[in-house]
């Protein structure tokens, strides 16, 4: 991943990123020089510097009446991210209490894009229940290979297992991590259904993937009964 993308991912704006990298590359600079090198107007530079100073990612020295700005060492970025995590942890109990206050049975949540799909898999980990899957074509490992490995580790730490029914011709089955059976006559599909705990997650692996979580105990039991029927009539893959 490019440096710019990572900095923006942790919360820096595009202008903050340009200013921070300009200082990182060139050392101490006056605001006017930063403006020229970063190709930003002075107002944008001063606003970005103000925000970077508040984040502790930039410092300055007064030489005469002129401010010379410089980037703080890159390891400060790790401290900045840690501080954000600590801030969230400090309010997490209150947020959880607020979130639970209005929870209702049968809620449906929609997700879009790779980040949305990642949220669904993290919900599986938080739930901690075994996952019963049908319709998978291996899209998760193909589209999100790094996170798929991370998910596998988290699943192992939680003692979770995956039980899967898929079509006979599906390739690259991870026999070691998942129990599989196949049913004949199933067509390839971008839709994958996951049943875990009282939830059903349906993932649609189109160009921009989408997903939905249905949280309803009765619906999850019904889906699980269909899965059990498919599993009972499924056939084992030859080794």
Secondary structure, DSSP 8 states (H G I E B T S, - for coil): --HHHHHHHTT--HHHHHHHHHHHHH-SB-HHHHHHHHT--HHHHHHHHHHHHHHTSEEEEEETTEEEEEE--THHHHHHHHHHHHHHHHHHHHHHHHHHHT--TTEEEEEEHHHHHHHHHHHHHHH---EEEES--SHHHHHSHHHHHHHHHHHHHHT--EEEEEETT-----TTTEEEEEETT----SEEEEEETTEEEEEE-SSS-EEEEEE-HHHHHHHHHHHHHHHHH-B----
